[in-house]
Amino acid sequence: MENCFDLEGKVAVVTGASGGLGADAAMAYAQNGADVALLARRKDRLEALAKEIESTGRKALAVQCDVANEESVENAIEEVINYFGKIDILLNNAGVAIRGGVCDLCVEDWDKGMDVNVKGIYLVSKHVIPHMIENNYGKIVNTSSINSVAGDKNDVFIRHVYNASKAAVRGLTMGMACSYGKYGITINAVGPGLFESEMTADTLFKSDDFLEAYSRIVPLNRPAQKGELNGPILFLSSEASSYVTGQTIFVDGGFSVV
């Protein structure tokens, strides 16, 4: 396949696009030819990113959306369809990382973690997939985590609802891939290891002891660097992955195989 990573003419939707890994991915989509719809709760940040994307020559649409609220999701996807006319790619990236074990978490925190990380993917996919079925084409990439297969015994970094929700993302990815492949839709996930983001900048990346321990364990001897998740996301969003579905690609410096 010639130039199989080219996204020219495609429309990508990115949830959780107001910062961090979502914003990086949205820009990577644009740099590879896609027009991008940016979804998140913080509209001001989305509008700033939209201007950056438009400076590359691509179209961008900033849409305020709470992925855990069906009415908000339905309205957002309708706005995207009205503006672009279609959706080719969906990156379900919105997520929260709530600290605490099952004995410490209040029910409200547990529900918030599951609502954003799992229910959010369900709701956005529910309202996007029918448009993909109509076009007999779609690429969905869900954001799971290394924490879907690995816990942490250090009390400071325990996040049980994050573990549970990101494992659920992997299961949901497999189930959806089996159901919607016949419509020309591939559905995969990425499982990031330790990236600096809004979730980690004020916690994990402020602990030198944690970073040293993490680097000793990981085969590549370091946390991830900015942009290193974009390649796998672009692979799963493009024709380069035309025969890949139901998979989770861990982007973790080898942590998951140690």
C-alpha positions in Angstrom: 0.0 0.0 0.0 1.4 3.4 -1.0 1.4 6.1 1.6 -0.9 4.0 3.9 -0.6 6.5 6.8 -2.1 9.3 4.7 -5.4 10.6 6.3 -6.2 13.1 3.5 -10.0 13.5 3.2 -10.7 11.8 6.6 -12.6 13.4 9.5 -11.3 12.5 13.0 -13.1 13.0 16.3 -11.0 13.2 19.4 -12.5 13.2 22.9 -10.5 14.6 25.8 -8.8 16.9 23.2 -8.3 19.9 25.5 -4.8 18.9 26.6 -2.2 16.2 27.0 -2.3 13.1 24.9 -5.6 14.0 23.2 -4.3 17.4 22.0 -1.1 15.8 20.7 -3.1 13.2 18.8 -5.4 15.7 17.3 -2.5 17.7 16.0 -0.9 14.5 14.6 -4.1 13.7 12.8 -4.1 17.2 11.2 -0.5 17.0 10.2 -1.3 13.7 8.4 -4.1 15.2 6.4 -7.3 14.8 8.5 -9.8 17.4 9.5 -10.5 17.2 13.3 -13.4 17.6 15.6 -12.2 18.4 19.1 -14.5 17.3 22.0 -14.0 18.1 25.7 -15.5 20.1 28.5 -13.1 23.0 28.4 -14.2 24.9 25.3 -11.6 27.7 25.6 -8.8 25.2 25.3 -10.4 23.5 22.4 -10.8 26.8 20.5 -7.1 27.5 21.0 -6.1 24.1 19.7 -8.5 24.5 16.8 -6.7 27.7 15.7 -3.4 25.7 15.8 -4.8 23.0 13.6 -6.3 25.5 11.2 -2.8 27.0 10.8 -1.7 23.6 9.3 -4.3 24.1 6.5 -6.8 21.6 8.0 -10.3 22.3 9.3 -11.1 22.0 13.0 -14.2 22.2 15.1 -14.3 22.8 18.8 -17.3 21.2 20.5 -18.0 21.3 24.3 -18.9 17.8 25.4 -19.3 15.8 28.6 -18.7 12.2 27.4 -20.5 10.8 30.5 -23.7 12.6 29.6 -25.7 11.1 26.7 -27.5 14.3 25.8 -24.2 16.2 25.6 -22.7 13.4 23.5 -25.7 13.2 21.1 -25.7 16.9 20.6 -21.9 17.0 20.0 -21.9 14.2 17.4 -24.8 15.9 15.7 -22.9 19.1 15.5 -19.9 17.3 14.0 -22.0 15.5 11.4 -23.7 18.8 10.5 -20.3 20.5 10.0 -18.2 17.8 8.4 -20.9 15.4 6.9 -19.2 12.3 8.2 -16.9 10.7 10.8 -14.1 8.4 9.6 -12.0 8.1 12.8 -12.9 8.2 16.5 -10.2 8.5 19.2 -11.9 7.8 22.5 -9.3 9.5 24.7 -11.2 11.2 27.5 -10.3 9.8 30.9 -9.7 10.5 34.5 -7.3 8.9 37.0 -8.7 8.9 40.5 -6.3 7.8 43.3 -7.3 5.4 46.0 -8.1 1.8 46.8 -11.5 0.1 47.2 -11.4 0.7 50.9 -10.7 4.4 50.5 -12.7 5.5 47.4 -16.2 7.0 48.0 -18.9 5.7 45.7 -19.0 9.0 43.9 -15.3 8.7 42.9 -15.8 5.2 41.8 -18.8 6.2 39.7 -16.9 9.1 38.2 -14.0 6.9 37.1 -16.3 4.3 35.5 -18.5 7.0 33.9 -15.8 8.9 32.2 -13.4 6.0 31.3 -16.0 3.4 30.3 -19.4 4.8 29.9 -17.9 7.7 27.9 -16.5 5.3 25.3 -19.8 3.5 25.2 -21.8 6.7 24.7 -19.6 8.3 22.1 -19.3 5.0 20.2 -23.0 4.5 20.4 -23.6 7.8 18.6 -20.7 7.6 16.1 -20.9 4.0 14.9 -24.2 4.3 13.1 -22.6 7.0 10.9 -19.7 4.7 10.2 -22.1 1.8 9.4 -23.8 4.1 6.9 -20.5 4.7 5.1 -19.3 1.1 5.6 -16.0 2.4 7.0 -14.6 3.5 10.3 -11.5 3.4 12.5 -12.0 3.6 16.3 -9.1 3.8 18.8 -9.8 3.5 22.5 -7.4 4.6 25.1 -6.7 1.9 27.7 -3.6 1.9 29.9 -0.7 -0.2 31.1 -2.7 -0.1 34.4 -5.3 -2.4 32.8 -2.8 -5.3 33.2 -0.6 -3.9 36.1 -1.3 -2.6 39.5 0.9 -0.7 42.0 1.6 -1.8 45.6 2.8 1.7 46.5 -0.1 3.3 48.5 0.6 6.7 47.0 -0.1 5.5 43.4 -2.9 3.0 44.0 -5.8 3.7 41.6 -8.2 0.8 41.7 -11.1 2.4 39.7 -8.5 3.3 37.0 -7.3 -0.3 36.9 -10.9 -1.6 36.6 -12.0 0.9 34.1 -9.0 0.6 31.8 -9.3 -3.2 31.9 -13.0 -2.7 30.9 -11.9 -0.6 27.9 -9.9 -3.6 26.6 -12.9 -5.9 27.0 -15.2 -3.4 25.3 -12.7 -3.0 22.5 -12.7 -6.7 21.8 -16.5 -7.0 22.0 -17.1 -4.0 19.7 -14.5 -5.2 17.2 -16.3 -8.6 16.8 -19.7 -6.9 16.3 -18.9 -4.2 13.9 -16.1 -5.6 11.7 -18.7 -6.7 9.2 -19.4 -3.0 8.5 -15.9 -2.2 7.6 -15.1 -0.8 11.1 -11.9 -1.7 12.9 -11.8 -1.1 16.6 -8.5 -1.2 18.6 -7.0 0.3 21.7 -3.7 1.8 22.8 -2.3 1.1 26.3 0.0 3.9 27.3 2.7 3.4 29.9 4.0 6.4 31.8 3.5 9.6 29.8 3.7 13.1 31.3 0.2 14.6 31.1 -2.3 16.5 33.2 -3.0 13.2 35.0 0.6 12.5 35.9 2.5 15.9 35.9 1.6 16.8 39.5 1.8 13.2 40.9 4.0 10.6 39.3 6.4 13.0 37.6 7.0 14.9 40.8 8.3 11.8 42.6 12.0 11.2 41.8 11.9 8.0 43.7 9.0 6.7 41.6 10.6 7.8 38.3 13.9 6.1 39.2 12.1 2.9 40.2 10.0 3.0 37.0 13.0 3.5 34.8 14.8 0.6 36.4 11.9 -1.7 35.6 11.1 -0.6 32.1 13.3 -2.2 29.4 13.8 1.2 27.7 14.9 2.6 31.0 12.8 5.8 30.9 9.2 7.1 30.9 7.7 8.0 27.5 8.4 11.2 25.7 6.0 13.7 24.2 4.5 12.4 20.9 5.5 8.8 21.3 1.9 7.7 21.4 1.0 9.4 18.1 2.6 6.7 15.9 0.6 3.8 17.2 -2.6 6.0 17.2 -1.9 6.9 13.5 -1.3 3.3 12.6 -4.6 2.2 14.1 -6.4 5.1 12.5 -5.1 4.6 9.0 -5.1 2.0 6.2 -1.8 0.7 7.6 -3.9 -1.3 10.1 -6.5 -2.4 7.6 -6.4 -6.0 8.9 -6.0 -5.3 12.6 -9.0 -5.2 14.9 -9.8 -6.1 18.5 -6.2 -5.5 19.6 -4.6 -3.5 22.4 -1.1 -2.1 21.6 0.8 -1.3 24.7 3.0 1.7 24.3 4.9 1.3 27.5 8.6 0.9 26.8 8.2 -2.8 27.4 6.8 -2.6 30.9 4.0 -5.1 30.1 6.4 -7.8 29.2 8.7 -7.6 32.2 
